[in-house]
Amino acid sequence: MPFATAVIGLVTSIWFGFHAVRELKRDKEGHSRNAAMIHIAMVSMLAPFCLIVIATHWP
């Protein structure tokens, strides 16, 4: 169960990270830019944790 949850979390992090980077490249001020910066911070914390869980619970 932890392995599957970590994989889903990693895929979700990559998805949100990709879209956040796209939004930051638009370089427009506003709510979307602020949300994108928050998403980048969340991805930087969640993705390493997911990788650790995947590495320790490899089937």
PDB file of N, CA, C and O in Angstrom:
ATOM      1  N   MET A   1       0.801  -1.199   0.000  1.00  0.00           N
ATOM      2  CA  MET A   1       0.000   0.000   0.000  1.00  0.00           C
ATOM      3  C   MET A   1       0.855   1.280   0.000  1.00  0.00           C
ATOM      4  O   MET A   1       0.551   2.197  -0.763  1.00  0.00           O
ATOM      5  N   PRO A   2       1.922   1.379   0.833  1.00  0.00           N
ATOM      6  CA  PRO A   2       2.723   2.609   0.802  1.00  0.00           C
ATOM      7  C   PRO A   2       3.384   2.834  -0.560  1.00  0.00           C
ATOM      8  O   PRO A   2       3.535   3.975  -0.997  1.00  0.00           O
ATOM      9  N   PHE A   3       3.778   1.750  -1.227  1.00  0.00           N
ATOM     10  CA  PHE A   3       4.430   1.879  -2.534  1.00  0.00           C
ATOM     11  C   PHE A   3       3.474   2.507  -3.545  1.00  0.00           C
ATOM     12  O   PHE A   3       3.848   3.442  -4.253  1.00  0.00           O
ATOM     13  N   ALA A   4       2.258   2.005  -3.614  1.00  0.00           N
ATOM     14  CA  ALA A   4       1.275   2.528  -4.573  1.00  0.00           C
ATOM     15  C   ALA A   4       0.926   3.981  -4.249  1.00  0.00           C
ATOM     16  O   ALA A   4       0.777   4.800  -5.155  1.00  0.00           O
ATOM     17  N   THR A   5       0.799   4.294  -2.987  1.00  0.00           N
ATOM     18  CA  THR A   5       0.486   5.658  -2.590  1.00  0.00           C
ATOM     19  C   THR A   5       1.624   6.606  -2.960  1.00  0.00           C
ATOM     20  O   THR A   5       1.383   7.727  -3.408  1.00  0.00           O
ATOM     21  N   ALA A   6       2.853   6.158  -2.773  1.00  0.00           N
ATOM     22  CA  ALA A   6       4.009   6.992  -3.124  1.00  0.00           C
ATOM     23  C   ALA A   6       4.084   7.209  -4.632  1.00  0.00           C
ATOM     24  O   ALA A   6       4.417   8.306  -5.081  1.00  0.00           O
ATOM     25  N   VAL A   7       3.782   6.189  -5.412  1.00  0.00           N
ATOM     26  CA  VAL A   7       3.801   6.342  -6.870  1.00  0.00           C
ATOM     27  C   VAL A   7       2.730   7.339  -7.303  1.00  0.00           C
ATOM     28  O   VAL A   7       2.989   8.211  -8.132  1.00  0.00           O
ATOM     29  N   ILE A   8       1.542   7.213  -6.751  1.00  0.00           N
ATOM     30  CA  ILE A   8       0.469   8.156  -7.079  1.00  0.00           C
ATOM     31  C   ILE A   8       0.858   9.573  -6.658  1.00  0.00           C
ATOM     32  O   ILE A   8       0.608  10.525  -7.397  1.00  0.00           O
ATOM     33  N   GLY A   9       1.459   9.722  -5.495  1.00  0.00           N
ATOM     34  CA  GLY A   9       1.910  11.033  -5.027  1.00  0.00           C
ATOM     35  C   GLY A   9       2.987  11.617  -5.922  1.00  0.00           C
ATOM     36  O   GLY A   9       2.992  12.820  -6.182  1.00  0.00           O
ATOM     37  N   LEU A  10       3.904  10.773  -6.398  1.00  0.00           N
ATOM     38  CA  LEU A  10       4.964  11.247  -7.273  1.00  0.00           C
ATOM     39  C   LEU A  10       4.407  11.694  -8.623  1.00  0.00           C
ATOM     40  O   LEU A  10       4.802  12.734  -9.149  1.00  0.00           O
ATOM     41  N   VAL A  11       3.499  10.911  -9.173  1.00  0.00           N
ATOM     42  CA  VAL A  11       2.879  11.285 -10.458  1.00  0.00           C
ATOM     43  C   VAL A  11       2.111  12.592 -10.311  1.00  0.00           C
ATOM     44  O   VAL A  11       2.187  13.461 -11.180  1.00  0.00           O
ATOM     45  N   THR A  12       1.383  12.731  -9.230  1.00  0.00           N
ATOM     46  CA  THR A  12       0.630  13.961  -8.984  1.00  0.00           C
ATOM     47  C   THR A  12       1.574  15.152  -8.823  1.00  0.00           C
ATOM     48  O   THR A  12       1.294  16.237  -9.334  1.00  0.00           O
ATOM     49  N   SER A  13       2.690  14.957  -8.117  1.00  0.00           N
ATOM     50  CA  SER A  13       3.665  16.029  -7.947  1.00  0.00           C
ATOM     51  C   SER A  13       4.245  16.461  -9.276  1.00  0.00           C
ATOM     52  O   SER A  13       4.382  17.655  -9.542  1.00  0.00           O
ATOM     53  N   ILE A  14       4.587  15.494 -10.110  1.00  0.00           N
ATOM     54  CA  ILE A  14       5.145  15.815 -11.421  1.00  0.00           C
ATOM     55  C   ILE A  14       4.122  16.586 -12.242  1.00  0.00           C
ATOM     56  O   ILE A  14       4.471  17.558 -12.912  1.00  0.00           O
ATOM     57  N   TRP A  15       2.862  16.163 -12.196  1.00  0.00           N
ATOM     58  CA  TRP A  15       1.801  16.830 -12.945  1.00  0.00           C
ATOM     59  C   TRP A  15       1.663  18.298 -12.515  1.00  0.00           C
ATOM     60  O   TRP A  15       1.663  19.200 -13.353  1.00  0.00           O
ATOM     61  N   PHE A  16       1.545  18.523 -11.201  1.00  0.00           N
ATOM     62  CA  PHE A  16       1.397  19.885 -10.709  1.00  0.00           C
ATOM     63  C   PHE A  16       2.659  20.698 -10.948  1.00  0.00           C
ATOM     64  O   PHE A  16       2.574  21.887 -11.254  1.00  0.00           O
ATOM     65  N   GLY A  17       3.824  20.083 -10.816  1.00  0.00           N
ATOM     66  CA  GLY A  17       5.080  20.784 -11.073  1.00  0.00           C
ATOM     67  C   GLY A  17       5.197  21.230 -12.512  1.00  0.00           C
ATOM     68  O   GLY A  17       5.624  22.352 -12.785  1.00  0.00           O
ATOM     69  N   PHE A  18       4.819  20.358 -13.440  1.00  0.00           N
ATOM     70  CA  PHE A  18       4.864  20.695 -14.860  1.00  0.00           C
ATOM     71  C   PHE A  18       3.977  21.895 -15.164  1.00  0.00           C
ATOM     72  O   PHE A  18       4.393  22.824 -15.856  1.00  0.00           O
ATOM     73  N   HIS A  19       2.761  21.871 -14.646  1.00  0.00           N
ATOM     74  CA  HIS A  19       1.837  22.968 -14.911  1.00  0.00           C
ATOM     75  C   HIS A  19       2.253  24.253 -14.190  1.00  0.00           C
ATOM     76  O   HIS A  19       2.007  25.352 -14.686  1.00  0.00           O
ATOM     77  N   ALA A  20       2.879  24.115 -13.027  1.00  0.00           N
ATOM     78  CA  ALA A  20       3.357  25.301 -12.316  1.00  0.00           C
ATOM     79  C   ALA A  20       4.493  25.968 -13.090  1.00  0.00           C
ATOM     80  O   ALA A  20       4.541  27.194 -13.187  1.00  0.00           O
ATOM     81  N   VAL A  21       5.397  25.175 -13.635  1.00  0.00           N
ATOM     82  CA  VAL A  21       6.492  25.744 -14.421  1.00  0.00           C
ATOM     83  C   VAL A  21       5.943  26.430 -15.667  1.00  0.00           C
ATOM     84  O   VAL A  21       6.409  27.507 -16.039  1.00  0.00           O
ATOM     85  N   ARG A  22       4.965  25.817 -16.308  1.00  0.00           N
ATOM     86  CA  ARG A  22       4.331  26.455 -17.475  1.00  0.00           C
ATOM     87  C   ARG A  22       3.729  27.801 -17.109  1.00  0.00           C
ATOM     88  O   ARG A  22       3.858  28.773 -17.853  1.00  0.00           O
ATOM     89  N   GLU A  23       3.074  27.849 -15.964  1.00  0.00           N
ATOM     90  CA  GLU A  23       2.452  29.104 -15.526  1.00  0.00           C
ATOM     91  C   GLU A  23       3.522  30.153 -15.201  1.00  0.00           C
ATOM     92  O   GLU A  23       3.350  31.329 -15.522  1.00  0.00           O
ATOM     93  N   LEU A  24       4.614  29.740 -14.575  1.00  0.00           N
ATOM     94  CA  LEU A  24       5.668  30.696 -14.250  1.00  0.00           C
ATOM     95  C   LEU A  24       6.348  31.236 -15.506  1.00  0.00           C
ATOM     96  O   LEU A  24       6.816  32.375 -15.509  1.00  0.00           O
ATOM     97  N   LYS A  25       6.410  30.444 -16.564  1.00  0.00           N
ATOM     98  CA  LYS A  25       7.008  30.914 -17.813  1.00  0.00           C
ATOM     99  C   LYS A  25       6.153  31.983 -18.484  1.00  0.00           C
ATOM    100  O   LYS A  25       6.669  32.779 -19.268  1.00  0.00           O
ATOM    101  N   ARG A  26       4.864  32.014 -18.192  1.00  0.00           N
ATOM    102  CA  ARG A  26       3.993  33.053 -18.761  1.00  0.00           C
ATOM    103  C   ARG A  26       4.358  34.423 -18.218  1.00  0.00           C
ATOM    104  O   ARG A  26       4.137  35.433 -18.885  1.00  0.00           O
ATOM    105  N   ASP A  27       4.919  34.469 -16.999  1.00  0.00           N
ATOM    106  CA  ASP A  27       5.422  35.697 -16.376  1.00  0.00           C
ATOM    107  C   ASP A  27       4.355  36.788 -16.273  1.00  0.00           C
ATOM    108  O   ASP A  27       4.606  37.947 -16.604  1.00  0.00           O
ATOM    109  N   LYS A  28       3.172  36.406 -15.816  1.00  0.00           N
ATOM    110  CA  LYS A  28       2.108  37.374 -15.566  1.00  0.00           C
ATOM    111  C   LYS A  28       1.840  37.413 -14.066  1.00  0.00           C
ATOM    112  O   LYS A  28       1.792  36.373 -13.410  1.00  0.00           O
ATOM    113  N   GLU A  29       1.669  38.599 -13.536  1.00  0.00           N
ATOM    114  CA  GLU A  29       1.375  38.762 -12.117  1.00  0.00           C
ATOM    115  C   GLU A  29      -0.045  38.296 -11.811  1.00  0.00           C
ATOM    116  O   GLU A  29      -0.911  38.311 -12.686  1.00  0.00           O
ATOM    117  N   GLY A  30      -0.278  37.888 -10.583  1.00  0.00           N
ATOM    118  CA  GLY A  30      -1.630  37.540 -10.171  1.00  0.00           C
ATOM    119  C   GLY A  30      -1.691  36.262  -9.363  1.00  0.00           C
ATOM    120  O   GLY A  30      -0.673  35.705  -8.953  1.00  0.00           O
ATOM    121  N   HIS A  31      -2.905  35.821  -9.150  1.00  0.00           N
ATOM    122  CA  HIS A  31      -3.159  34.654  -8.317  1.00  0.00           C
ATOM    123  C   HIS A  31      -2.524  33.390  -8.891  1.00  0.00           C
ATOM    124  O   HIS A  31      -1.962  32.589  -8.145  1.00  0.00           O
ATOM    125  N   SER A  32      -2.607  33.205 -10.195  1.00  0.00           N
ATOM    126  CA  SER A  32      -2.060  31.985 -10.800  1.00  0.00           C
ATOM    127  C   SER A  32      -0.561  31.883 -10.587  1.00  0.00           C
ATOM    128  O   SER A  32      -0.042  30.793 -10.352  1.00  0.00           O
ATOM    129  N   ARG A  33       0.137  33.002 -10.667  1.00  0.00           N
ATOM    130  CA  ARG A  33       1.591  32.987 -10.437  1.00  0.00           C
ATOM    131  C   ARG A  33       1.897  32.641  -8.981  1.00  0.00           C
ATOM    132  O   ARG A  33       2.794  31.845  -8.703  1.00  0.00           O
ATOM    133  N   ASN A  34       1.151  33.238  -8.058  1.00  0.00           N
ATOM    134  CA  ASN A  34       1.364  32.941  -6.641  1.00  0.00           C
ATOM    135  C   ASN A  34       1.079  31.464  -6.345  1.00  0.00           C
ATOM    136  O   ASN A  34       1.818  30.822  -5.599  1.00  0.00           O
ATOM    137  N   ALA A  35       0.015  30.939  -6.927  1.00  0.00           N
ATOM    138  CA  ALA A  35      -0.316  29.524  -6.718  1.00  0.00           C
ATOM    139  C   ALA A  35       0.761  28.630  -7.316  1.00  0.00           C
ATOM    140  O   ALA A  35       1.092  27.593  -6.742  1.00  0.00           O
ATOM    141  N   ALA A  36       1.312  29.021  -8.463  1.00  0.00           N
ATOM    142  CA  ALA A  36       2.365  28.230  -9.093  1.00  0.00           C
ATOM    143  C   ALA A  36       3.617  28.192  -8.221  1.00  0.00           C
ATOM    144  O   ALA A  36       4.271  27.154  -8.120  1.00  0.00           O
ATOM    145  N   MET A  37       3.951  29.309  -7.596  1.00  0.00           N
ATOM    146  CA  MET A  37       5.124  29.318  -6.714  1.00  0.00           C
ATOM    147  C   MET A  37       4.892  28.415  -5.504  1.00  0.00           C
ATOM    148  O   MET A  37       5.814  27.735  -5.053  1.00  0.00           O
ATOM    149  N   ILE A  38       3.694  28.406  -4.988  1.00  0.00           N
ATOM    150  CA  ILE A  38       3.373  27.520  -3.865  1.00  0.00           C
ATOM    151  C   ILE A  38       3.436  26.061  -4.311  1.00  0.00           C
ATOM    152  O   ILE A  38       3.920  25.208  -3.567  1.00  0.00           O
ATOM    153  N   HIS A  39       2.950  25.766  -5.518  1.00  0.00           N
ATOM    154  CA  HIS A  39       3.005  24.391  -6.020  1.00  0.00           C
ATOM    155  C   HIS A  39       4.445  23.927  -6.190  1.00  0.00           C
ATOM    156  O   HIS A  39       4.751  22.773  -5.891  1.00  0.00           O
ATOM    157  N   ILE A  40       5.332  24.786  -6.658  1.00  0.00           N
ATOM    158  CA  ILE A  40       6.745  24.417  -6.794  1.00  0.00           C
ATOM    159  C   ILE A  40       7.327  24.061  -5.425  1.00  0.00           C
ATOM    160  O   ILE A  40       8.064  23.083  -5.301  1.00  0.00           O
ATOM    161  N   ALA A  41       7.001  24.845  -4.402  1.00  0.00           N
ATOM    162  CA  ALA A  41       7.486  24.554  -3.055  1.00  0.00           C
ATOM    163  C   ALA A  41       6.933  23.219  -2.551  1.00  0.00           C
ATOM    164  O   ALA A  41       7.657  22.448  -1.920  1.00  0.00           O
ATOM    165  N   MET A  42       5.662  22.943  -2.824  1.00  0.00           N
ATOM    166  CA  MET A  42       5.070  21.681  -2.379  1.00  0.00           C
ATOM    167  C   MET A  42       5.694  20.493  -3.096  1.00  0.00           C
ATOM    168  O   MET A  42       5.935  19.451  -2.488  1.00  0.00           O
ATOM    169  N   VAL A  43       5.957  20.653  -4.401  1.00  0.00           N
ATOM    170  CA  VAL A  43       6.586  19.571  -5.168  1.00  0.00           C
ATOM    171  C   VAL A  43       7.987  19.302  -4.634  1.00  0.00           C
ATOM    172  O   VAL A  43       8.407  18.149  -4.535  1.00  0.00           O
ATOM    173  N   SER A  44       8.706  20.361  -4.293  1.00  0.00           N
ATOM    174  CA  SER A  44      10.081  20.174  -3.803  1.00  0.00           C
ATOM    175  C   SER A  44      10.118  19.439  -2.466  1.00  0.00           C
ATOM    176  O   SER A  44      11.143  18.854  -2.113  1.00  0.00           O
ATOM    177  N   MET A  45       9.029  19.460  -1.727  1.00  0.00           N
ATOM    178  CA  MET A  45       8.972  18.716  -0.466  1.00  0.00           C
ATOM    179  C   MET A  45       8.375  17.323  -0.640  1.00  0.00           C
ATOM    180  O   MET A  45       8.831  16.372  -0.005  1.00  0.00           O
ATOM    181  N   LEU A  46       7.364  17.193  -1.488  1.00  0.00           N
ATOM    182  CA  LEU A  46       6.663  15.915  -1.611  1.00  0.00           C
ATOM    183  C   LEU A  46       7.403  14.910  -2.479  1.00  0.00           C
ATOM    184  O   LEU A  46       7.442  13.725  -2.147  1.00  0.00           O
ATOM    185  N   ALA A  47       7.993  15.357  -3.587  1.00  0.00           N
ATOM    186  CA  ALA A  47       8.645  14.430  -4.521  1.00  0.00           C
ATOM    187  C   ALA A  47       9.791  13.649  -3.867  1.00  0.00           C
ATOM    188  O   ALA A  47       9.851  12.431  -4.039  1.00  0.00           O
ATOM    189  N   PRO A  48      10.705  14.292  -3.125  1.00  0.00           N
ATOM    190  CA  PRO A  48      11.768  13.499  -2.480  1.00  0.00           C
ATOM    191  C   PRO A  48      11.222  12.477  -1.478  1.00  0.00           C
ATOM    192  O   PRO A  48      11.735  11.363  -1.376  1.00  0.00           O
ATOM    193  N   PHE A  49      10.186  12.866  -0.744  1.00  0.00           N
ATOM    194  CA  PHE A  49       9.589  11.937   0.205  1.00  0.00           C
ATOM    195  C   PHE A  49       9.002  10.726  -0.518  1.00  0.00           C
ATOM    196  O   PHE A  49       9.167   9.592  -0.068  1.00  0.00           O
ATOM    197  N   CYS A  50       8.319  10.966  -1.637  1.00  0.00           N
ATOM    198  CA  CYS A  50       7.763   9.859  -2.415  1.00  0.00           C
ATOM    199  C   CYS A  50       8.862   8.941  -2.920  1.00  0.00           C
ATOM    200  O   CYS A  50       8.714   7.719  -2.906  1.00  0.00           O
ATOM    201  N   LEU A  51       9.968   9.531  -3.368  1.00  0.00           N
ATOM    202  CA  LEU A  51      11.090   8.709  -3.848  1.00  0.00           C
ATOM    203  C   LEU A  51      11.686   7.867  -2.731  1.00  0.00           C
ATOM    204  O   LEU A  51      12.063   6.717  -2.955  1.00  0.00           O
ATOM    205  N   ILE A  52      11.775   8.424  -1.538  1.00  0.00           N
ATOM    206  CA  ILE A  52      12.294   7.663  -0.393  1.00  0.00           C
ATOM    207  C   ILE A  52      11.363   6.493  -0.092  1.00  0.00           C
ATOM    208  O   ILE A  52      11.826   5.371   0.112  1.00  0.00           O
ATOM    209  N   VAL A  53      10.068   6.742  -0.062  1.00  0.00           N
ATOM    210  CA  VAL A  53       9.104   5.668   0.226  1.00  0.00           C
ATOM    211  C   VAL A  53       9.172   4.605  -0.862  1.00  0.00           C
ATOM    212  O   VAL A  53       9.130   3.413  -0.556  1.00  0.00           O
ATOM    213  N   ILE A  54       9.275   5.009  -2.124  1.00  0.00           N
ATOM    214  CA  ILE A  54       9.382   4.039  -3.212  1.00  0.00           C
ATOM    215  C   ILE A  54      10.641   3.201  -3.046  1.00  0.00           C
ATOM    216  O   ILE A  54      10.597   1.983  -3.218  1.00  0.00           O
ATOM    217  N   ALA A  55      11.755   3.831  -2.715  1.00  0.00           N
ATOM    218  CA  ALA A  55      13.020   3.098  -2.564  1.00  0.00           C
ATOM    219  C   ALA A  55      12.982   2.121  -1.385  1.00  0.00           C
ATOM    220  O   ALA A  55      13.566   1.041  -1.464  1.00  0.00           O
ATOM    221  N   THR A  56      12.316   2.481  -0.312  1.00  0.00           N
ATOM    222  CA  THR A  56      12.294   1.600   0.860  1.00  0.00           C
ATOM    223  C   THR A  56      11.220   0.534   0.794  1.00  0.00           C
ATOM    224  O   THR A  56      11.301  -0.459   1.518  1.00  0.00           O
ATOM    225  N   HIS A  57      10.215   0.710  -0.055  1.00  0.00           N
ATOM    226  CA  HIS A  57       9.128  -0.269  -0.160  1.00  0.00           C
ATOM    227  C   HIS A  57       9.051  -0.912  -1.531  1.00  0.00           C
ATOM    228  O   HIS A  57       7.981  -1.349  -1.955  1.00  0.00           O
ATOM    229  N   TRP A  58      10.181  -0.974  -2.230  1.00  0.00           N
ATOM    230  CA  TRP A  58      10.202  -1.585  -3.563  1.00  0.00           C
ATOM    231  C   TRP A  58       9.750  -3.044  -3.458  1.00  0.00           C
ATOM    232  O   TRP A  58      10.259  -3.792  -2.623  1.00  0.00           O
ATOM    233  N   PRO A  59       8.798  -3.449  -4.299  1.00  0.00           N
ATOM    234  CA  PRO A  59       8.249  -4.810  -4.137  1.00  0.00           C
ATOM    235  C   PRO A  59       9.214  -5.923  -4.429  1.00  0.00           C
ATOM    236  O   PRO A  59       8.855  -7.096  -4.324  1.00  0.00           O
TER     237      PRO A  59
END
